[in-house]
Amino acid sequence: MLERRFLFFPVAELVYTPDDVDLEYEDVRIQTSDGLIINGWFLPGSDTSVTWLWFHGNGGNLGHRIRDLEQARHYSDANIFIFDYHGYGESEGVPTEKNTYLDSRAVIKYLHSRQGVDSDAIVYVGHSLGAAVAIELALSSPPMAMILISPFASVRDMANLTFPFRWAGWLLRNHYDSISRVQQLSTPILVLHGDQDDIVPIEQGRKLYMAANDPKRIHIIERASHNNICEVGGELYWKEIESFIESANSSR
């Protein structure tokens, strides 16, 4: 119970959809390997050479990412697919580490089979806990590139920072051990982190970046915290992402 409260903060009601900001989208339902149905949105771009696969953080649901999606669409013409994990929004089930991995596998299988999506030009975009899910998926389904926003090294690291007793991390069953996994990847990686992040300290992003293999970049957003990084980063934040994706795409 402690673990669930520490890791997952799902909200069931979808208060907003892309309709509310006049974004074209398709509501998608995907069956995971445990037989449950998860919900996602596919936002078609005018440039279909690249598709973003977006892994959101541990709170809320798809509807809470509307402003981020609106900004992403303003700066990028790529396809965008975003989905809810087990137990979030209209996705069935209960969120656990294992189930988030089942979700990611079902989603990448769907995208690989979708007409108009280039399977070799998928970019993983993961925020916080979503970065950990993206890294795990990259081991079996490497993307063209990966963008990690406000990532942590592992849940154990975060638990040891959060709880007053030093061995707290050893009590957790969920690990999201990104730091050991990222060392096994050769995918181009961009780390974005706010220097005022009071939820996932910037040292966590730097630690993960240092463990990653080349090619890699890190971009620190001054005065940004955990949940306002794209707002504070503004145009430069999105241009850094687009420049990184263009570089990865041209290097294929």
Secondary structure as UniProt FT lines:
FT   HELIX           2..7
FT   STRAND          9..10
FT   HELIX           18..21
FT   STRAND          26..31
FT   TURN            33..34
FT   STRAND          37..43
FT   TURN            48..49
FT   STRAND          51..55
FT   STRAND          59..60
FT   HELIX           62..65
FT   HELIX           66..75
FT   STRAND          79..83
FT   TURN            86..87
FT   TURN            89..90
FT   HELIX           97..113
FT   TURN            115..116
FT   TURN            119..120
FT   STRAND          122..127
FT   HELIX           129..140
FT   STRAND          145..149
FT   HELIX           155..162
FT   TURN            166..167
FT   HELIX           168..171
FT   HELIX           178..182
FT   TURN            183..184
FT   STRAND          189..194
FT   TURN            195..196
FT   HELIX           202..211
FT   STRAND          216..221
FT   TURN            222..223
FT   HELIX           229..250
//
